[in-house]
Amino acid sequence: MATDSRTLNLLLRVWRQSAADKPGRFENYEANNIPETASFLEMLDIVNEGLIVSGQEPIAFDHDCREGICGMCSLVINGMPHGPKGGVTTCQLHMRSFRDGDTIWIEPFRSKAFPVIRDLATDRRAFDRITQAGGYISVRTGSAPEANSVPIPKPDADEAFASAACIGCGACVAACKNGSAMLYVAAKVNHFNLLPQGQPEAETRVLAMVRQMDKEGFGNCTNQYECSAVCPKSISEETIRKLNRDYRRAAVKELLG
């Protein structure tokens, strides 16, 4: 079987932290003979194997599907959430994006609402609580209705599908200087509110999810749009403008009773 013989020797500067209430630090690790065909997470696996063999504590990091659809592999690589390539998650980033001899800085997503669990792994359950606040629809139980019985304009379906592509990784929060979760919340609200099934709770949904976002300690949006620039699924900043309009409308209706 043919193999790619090109390998990389790298210096990793990795954030190590034993717990959220403990101080953290960068530590140096050599990553030698890394195939350029390896993914970034496979590179970390190779480094961890060496650490385990030498009796050292392996680097903790989150991962699951390794196919760019679960949002778990949330790392800041050389100052960029998910690394230097646009439109990909960390697990889709390959070592051919780096050069032999490079120094790579690796740290967790930093946000008050994403406390560090250990090393590069953070607790992002705040996103789950935001979704639970309004990410549901009220429908009768039983068999599903015939698909064609609820016509949906194609522009609405396409926009809802684009918002549904959000994987909840948190790159938008990590890139924002304020730690805002507006792009995430906007994508979730837009996904549900555009479709007929989500219309009955549209106003209560946007109020509940935005208020839960504030309760979790995320910052305010100041329209820098770094969030959409680093989003691995290219969620548009237009969803934030739409969220603001929906929220204002719902808040006024609530105030007027």
URHU-V178809 format. One record per pair of residues at least 24 apart in sequence whose C-alpha atoms are under 10 Angstrom apart, sorted by the first residue. I is the first residue (numbers start at 1). J is the second residue. Records with the same first field share a line. If there is no record, write none. Layout:
BEGIN
I: J + J
END
This chain:
BEGIN
3: 35 + 37
4: 35 + 36 + 37
5: 33 + 34 + 35 + 36 + 37
6: 33 + 34 + 35 + 36 + 37 + 96 + 100
7: 32 + 33 + 34 + 35 + 36 + 37 + 38 + 95 + 96 + 99 + 100
8: 32 + 33 + 34 + 35 + 36 + 95 + 96 + 98 + 99 + 100 + 101 + 102
9: 33 + 34 + 35 + 99 + 100 + 101 + 102 + 103
10: 34 + 98 + 99 + 100 + 101 + 102 + 103 + 104
11: 100 + 101 + 102 + 103 + 104 + 105
12: 44 + 47 + 102 + 103 + 104 + 105 + 106
13: 77 + 78 + 103 + 104 + 105 + 106 + 107
14: 59 + 77 + 104 + 105 + 106 + 107 + 108 + 119 + 120
15: 59 + 60 + 105 + 106 + 107 + 108 + 118 + 119 + 120
16: 58 + 59 + 60 + 106 + 107 + 108 + 118 + 119 + 120
17: 59 + 60 + 108 + 116 + 117 + 118 + 119 + 120 + 121
18: 60 + 116 + 117 + 118 + 119 + 120
19: 115 + 116 + 117 + 118 + 119 + 121 + 122
20: 114 + 115 + 116 + 117 + 118 + 119 + 122 + 123
21: 115 + 116 + 117
22: 116 + 118
24: 116 + 118 + 119
25: 107 + 119
26: 105 + 106 + 107 + 119
27: 105 + 106
28: 103 + 104 + 105
29: 103 + 104
30: 103
31: 101 + 103
32: 100 + 101
33: 100
34: 95 + 96 + 100
35: 94 + 95 + 96
36: 94 + 95 + 96 + 97 + 98 + 99 + 100
37: 93 + 94 + 95 + 96 + 97
38: 91 + 92 + 93 + 94 + 95 + 96
39: 66 + 90 + 91 + 92 + 93 + 94 + 95 + 96 + 97
40: 73 + 77 + 82 + 83 + 89 + 90 + 91 + 92 + 93 + 94 + 95 + 96 + 97
41: 66 + 73 + 90 + 91 + 92 + 93 + 94 + 95
42: 66 + 91 + 94 + 95
43: 94 + 95
58: 119
59: 118 + 119 + 120 + 121
60: 117 + 118 + 119 + 120 + 121 + 122
61: 107 + 108 + 117 + 118 + 119 + 120 + 121 + 122
62: 108 + 118 + 119 + 120 + 121 + 122 + 123
63: 90 + 91 + 121
64: 91
65: 91
66: 90 + 91 + 92
67: 91 + 92
68: 92 + 93 + 167 + 169 + 232 + 233
69: 165 + 166 + 167 + 168 + 169 + 232 + 233
70: 166 + 167 + 168 + 169
71: 166 + 167 + 168 + 169 + 170 + 171 + 232
72: 121 + 122 + 124 + 167 + 168 + 169 + 170
73: 108 + 120 + 121 + 169 + 170
74: 107 + 108 + 109 + 120 + 121 + 122 + 168 + 169 + 170 + 171 + 174
75: 106 + 107 + 108 + 109 + 110 + 120 + 121 + 122 + 169 + 170 + 171 + 174
76: 105 + 106 + 107 + 108 + 109 + 110 + 120 + 171 + 174 + 175
77: 104 + 105 + 106 + 107 + 108 + 109
78: 103 + 104 + 105 + 106 + 107
79: 104 + 105 + 106 + 107 + 174 + 175
80: 105 + 106 + 107 + 109 + 171 + 174 + 175 + 230
81: 106 + 107 + 108 + 109 + 110 + 169 + 170 + 171 + 172 + 173 + 174 + 175 + 227 + 230 + 231 + 232
82: 106 + 109 + 169 + 171 + 174 + 230 + 231 + 232
83: 230
84: 230
85: 230 + 232
86: 229 + 230 + 231 + 232 + 233 + 234
87: 228 + 229 + 230 + 231 + 232 + 233 + 234 + 235
88: 230 + 231 + 232 + 233 + 234
89: 167 + 169 + 171 + 230 + 231 + 232 + 233
90: 232
92: 232
108: 174
109: 169 + 170 + 171 + 172 + 173 + 174 + 175 + 179
110: 170 + 171 + 173 + 174 + 175 + 176 + 179
111: 170 + 173 + 174 + 175 + 176 + 177 + 178 + 179 + 180 + 217 + 218 + 219
112: 173 + 178 + 179 + 216 + 217 + 218 + 219
113: 173 + 179 + 180 + 181 + 213 + 215 + 216 + 217 + 218 + 219
114: 170 + 173 + 174 + 179 + 216 + 217 + 218
124: 168 + 169 + 170
125: 216
126: 181 + 212 + 213 + 215 + 216 + 217 + 218
127: 168 + 169 + 170 + 181 + 184 + 185 + 209 + 212 + 213 + 216
128: 168
129: 209 + 212 + 213 + 216
130: 181 + 184 + 185 + 188 + 208 + 209 + 210 + 211 + 212 + 213 + 214 + 215 + 216
131: 184 + 185 + 188 + 189 + 205 + 208 + 209 + 212 + 213
132: 205 + 208 + 209 + 212
133: 204 + 205 + 206 + 207 + 208 + 209 + 210 + 211 + 212 + 213
134: 188 + 189 + 192 + 201 + 202 + 203 + 204 + 205 + 206 + 207 + 208 + 209 + 210 + 212
135: 185 + 188 + 189 + 191 + 192 + 193 + 198 + 201 + 205 + 206 + 208 + 209
136: 192 + 197 + 198 + 201 + 205
137: 192 + 193 + 196 + 197 + 198 + 199 + 200 + 201 + 202 + 205
138: 197 + 198 + 199 + 200 + 201
139: 197 + 198 + 200
150: 195 + 196 + 197
151: 195 + 196
152: 194 + 195 + 196
153: 195
155: 194
156: 190 + 191 + 193 + 194 + 195 + 196
157: 191 + 194 + 195
158: 191 + 194
159: 187 + 190 + 191 + 194 + 195 + 239
160: 187 + 188 + 189 + 190 + 191 + 192 + 193 + 194 + 195
161: 187 + 190 + 191 + 192 + 194
162: 187 + 190 + 191 + 233 + 234 + 235 + 236
163: 187 + 188 + 189 + 190 + 191 + 192 + 194 + 233 + 234 + 235 + 236 + 239
164: 188 + 189 + 190 + 191 + 192 + 233 + 235
165: 191 + 232 + 233 + 234 + 235
166: 191 + 231 + 232 + 233 + 234 + 235
167: 231 + 232 + 233
168: 231
169: 231 + 232
170: 227 + 231
171: 226 + 227 + 228 + 229 + 230 + 231 + 232
172: 225 + 226 + 227 + 228 + 229 + 230 + 231 + 232 + 235
173: 218 + 219 + 226 + 227 + 230 + 231
174: 226 + 227 + 230
175: 224 + 225 + 226 + 227 + 228 + 229 + 230 + 231
176: 219 + 220 + 221 + 222 + 223 + 224 + 225 + 226 + 227 + 228 + 230
177: 219 + 220 + 221 + 222 + 224 + 226 + 227
178: 218 + 219 + 220 + 221 + 222 + 224
179: 217 + 218 + 219 + 220 + 221 + 227
180: 213 + 214 + 217 + 218 + 219 + 220 + 221 + 222 + 227
181: 210 + 213 + 214 + 216 + 217 + 218 + 219 + 220 + 221 + 227 + 240
182: 210 + 213 + 218 + 219 + 220 + 221 + 227 + 237 + 239 + 240 + 241 + 243 + 244
183: 221 + 225 + 227 + 228 + 231 + 235 + 236 + 237 + 238 + 239 + 240 + 241 + 243
184: 213 + 227 + 228 + 231 + 235 + 239 + 240
185: 209 + 210 + 212 + 213 + 239 + 240 + 243
186: 210 + 235 + 236 + 237 + 238 + 239 + 240 + 241 + 242 + 243 + 244 + 246
187: 235 + 236 + 237 + 238 + 239 + 240 + 242 + 243
188: 239 + 243
189: 239 + 240 + 242 + 243 + 246
190: 239 + 240 + 242 + 243 + 246
191: 239
193: 246
202: 246 + 247 + 250
203: 246 + 247 + 248 + 249 + 250 + 251 + 253 + 254
204: 247 + 250 + 251 + 254
205: 247 + 250
206: 243 + 244 + 246 + 247 + 248 + 249 + 250 + 251
207: 246 + 247 + 248 + 249 + 250 + 251 + 254
208: 247
209: 247
210: 243 + 244 + 247
END
